Amino acid sequence: MAAFLRSKCSSVGRTLMGSIGNNLYGGVNSSIETVTASSRCDAISQQIRTFIQMRTNLKVVDNSGAKRVMCIQSLRGKKGARLGDMIIGSVKEAQPRGKVKKGDVVYGVVVRAAMKKGRSDGSEVQFDDNAIVIVNNKGELIGTRVFGPVPHELRKKKHLKILALAEHIV
């Protein structure tokens, strides 16, 4: 779930992609199919992940009551938010008796991002999903638990309470 593994597509994957391509695109010449099947495979294995920006849907990984939040504004800069940055979001789905309700505008700290983040030792960390922990405007947690893995980069951003409550630190 947490780590990014770089791998090349095998010949089995290329034939699978070719058969999927035939079903999707229909009447394409077979000589063109072999060329595009490998390029489709490369495009899938090297999918571009971008910053968390306006209208990005994020999963909420604490027990504040929200399930899904849509980013309204990134408080980092023009491009968007990355790991450890704060965002402002609107709650789109919420549990019935939670601390936050559907439609509330909340602050959140990004604890998982699908975009690669380079580390000082040369490794890269990338998650499968985008997730946040809901905080108030002072940066204090609303929930009392944090689910799933969180990166140790939050220590540099001074979010020590999130690291203390996390199940697993990556």
Buried (B, 14 or more C-beta within 10 A) or exposed (E): EBEBEEEEBEEEBBEBBBEEBBEEEEEEEEEEBEEBBBEBBEEEEEEEEEBBBEEBBBBBBBBBBBBBBBBBBBEBEEEBBBBBBBBBBBBBEBBEEBBBEBEBEBBBBBBBBBBEBEEEEEEEBBBEEBBBBBBEEEBEBBBEEBBBBBBEBBEEBEBEBBBEBBEEEB
